[in-house]
Amino acid sequence: MTAEGSLEKIRVLIVDDHQVVRQGLRTFLELHDDILVVGEAADGRAAVDMVLELQPHVVLMDLVMPRLDGIGATKQIMEAETGARVIALTSFAEDDQVFPAIQAGASSYLLKDVSPDELIDAIRAAYRGEPRLHPDVARKLMDAMRNAGAVDGATRTGPAHSADEGPSSIVQDLTDREREVIALVAKGKSNQEIARQFFISEKTVKTHISHILAKLGLKDRTQLAIFAIRNDLADDE
């Protein structure tokens, strides 16, 4: 199997300050024909340099590292606009790690207790532009985003709209099915899982999400999940 059924493999950069973790991840990832590990970095500064040099599709990023931590490295990688997707892969689910990592541009946030199959799924999803959140992180994000202070202080990501058109008027334009899809996206569900729940094709799910993003003026699923939580749509399904 190759990435998206093409000849291109998913180029992955592993970033962790523990050599045994890097070696274990490399050994596991190299068992999969559609994944190519292009390099390893032991700190954030080296990671930024290697992203620019090696042009990976996906970066597995530890957050606590010397010289430059994973959050700072993620921010610099996003600013470089290489197209790389960063998956935060860490042992920590505290607010001071989760929210800054998402703000910095991490497309997914996983804990190191994630199953091997879930990690591979997250890498393939990141390559397709689909975020993944560990269930504990998703719950933490949902709980915190309902608190106005957490929203104002940590994640002011939202749709583009005019001063005369607040989020409530945009939400009213959503269909019932769009609300259901948004709620599942907010819970970190994949297109496949959403399709299975509604007995529709993954292509139809992708079409729904594209229409929703366009309607709300959002860039990606992470912004959509945050929008859902800020506007009480995460429990609509």
N, C-alpha and C positions, 0 to 999 in steps of 0.2 A: 504494500500500500504506500502511495506517495501523497504528498500534500495536495489536497483538493483534486485527487485523481490525475495530477499532472506529473511531469518528470522532476519538478522542483521539490527538493527536500526542505523541511522546516529547519532553518539555521538557528541554533540555540547557543546562547552564551550563558555559562554558569558563573554566578558571582556569590562567593561565600568565603569567609576568612578561615574556615576549617577545611584543611586538605582532605580529611577523610570524608566529609560531606560532599565535597566537589567530586571526589573519585567515585563515591557511591552513586551519585546522580549520573555521572558520565557513563558508568558501566550499565546502569539501568536504561538510560535513554538510548544508548547505542544498540540495544536489542530491537529497536523499532526501525523498520526500513524507511519510514517517511521522515525521520529525524536525524539531523547531522549536528553534532556538537562541534562548534567552530572554535571554541576556546574556553578558558577558565580565568577568572580574576579573583584575587584575594582581598581586594578593597575597592571602594567606590571610585576612587580616582583612576585606578587601572581599568575599571569597568567602562568608564566614559571613553577613555582612549581606545579600548578594544572595540567598542561599539562603532566608533568612527572608522576604525581600520578594517574590521571584519564584516560589518553590515549584517548583523544577525536579524532574523525576523522576530525572535522572542528572547527576552532576557529573564532568567530566573534570578531574582535579586533578594539576597539577604538584607535585612535592614540595619542590624547592629554590626558595624565593621570599623576598623581603624582608618585613619587619614580622611576619608569621606564616607559618611554613612549611606545606607541605601536610599534614604529619602532624598538627600542632596544629589546623589548620583542619578536617581530617577528624574529629578527636575532638570538636570543638565542634559540628560539624554533626550528628554522631550523638547527642550529648547533647541537642540541640534537638528530636530526635524528629520531624523534618518528614517522614520517609519517603523522603528523597532517598537514592539509592544513589551511592556515590563510587567512581569508577574512577581508581586511581592511574595516571597516564600520564607516565612519566619516562624519563630516559636511564640511570638507575642501578639496578643489581640487587645492590648490596651488602647484607650482612646488616643493617647499621645503618639501612637504608631499608626493606627488605622487611618484616622482622618488626614494627617499630613501626607501619608503615602498616596491616598486617593487624590488629594489636592495636587500633589507633585506630578500626577499623571499615570500612576499605576493602573493598568487596565483590569487587573485581577488581584485579589488578596487571599492567599492560602496559608494555612498553618502547616507546620512540618509533620503533623500527624495525619495529613491527607493520604488517602490510599494511593498506591501506584497507578491504578486505572484512572482515578480522578485527576492525578497530576498530568498524565498523558492527555486526557480529555481537555484539561485546561490549556495545555500548550497548543493543541490543535484548534481550540476555540479562540485563543489569543491570535493565532495566525489568521483566522477568519474575521477577526475584529470583534469577537464576542467575549465579554468579561465573565469572570467567575469569582464568586465570593464564598469563602468558607461559611457554613451555616452559622457558626458562632459570631462571625464578623457581620454577616447579614443582619442577624438579630440585633447586635450592638448598634449597627448603623441605623436600623429602623427605630430603635428606642431613642437613640440620641438625637436623630433628626426631628423627632416629634417635639423635642425640647427647643424652644425658640432660641435660647442662649447658645445651644450647640450649633444650630443652623447659622446664626449670625457670626459666631466666632470661628467656625471650622469649615463650613462648606457652603459658601454662597454661590454655588453653581446652579444655574437655572436657565429657563428659556429666554430667548430674546423676544421682548414684547414692548409695546409702547406704554407710556405712562397712563394712557386712557384705557388700556386693555390689560387688566390684571390677570393673574393666573386663573382666578375663578371663572372668568368669561371664556378662557381658552379651554378649561376643563369641561365646560358645558357643551363644547363642540364635539367632544369625544363620543363615539358610539359605545354601546354596552360591551360589544366584543373587544373594542380597543381598550376599554377600562380593564377587562378581564386579562388581556395580554399584558398590560402595564403592570398589574398586580403581580403576575408571575415573574416578569422580568425583575421587579423589585426584590423578589425572593431569591434571585440568582438562578432561576430555571433556564435551562438551555432551550434552543429552538426545538430540539427533538422532544424534550419533555413537555413543552407547551403543545406541540403538535399531537402528542399522544393523549394529553388530557382532553383536548377539544376534538379529537378524531379528524384532524385535518393534516395536510401535508406540511413538511418543513418549509417548502417554497411559499406556501400561503402565509405561514408565520412570518417569514422574512418580509413578505409584502406588507403585512399588517404593521410590522415594526418600522419599515421604511416610511409608510404613510404617517405613522404616529410621530416619528422624529421630525418629519417635514412640517406636520401640523403644529407641533409644539416649538419648533425652532431649536431643536437640540442636536448635538453632534453624534452622540453614541449612547449605548445602553447604560453606561455608568451614570451619565447625566440624567437619563430617563428614570433610573431607579431612585436617584436622589429627588427628582421632581415628584415622583409618586409618593415618596415618604413625606415630603414637604406639603403636599396637597391632599393627604389622607386617601390616597388611591391604592396603597399597598395591601389593603385587606378587602378589595372589592371583588376578587374572583370567587 
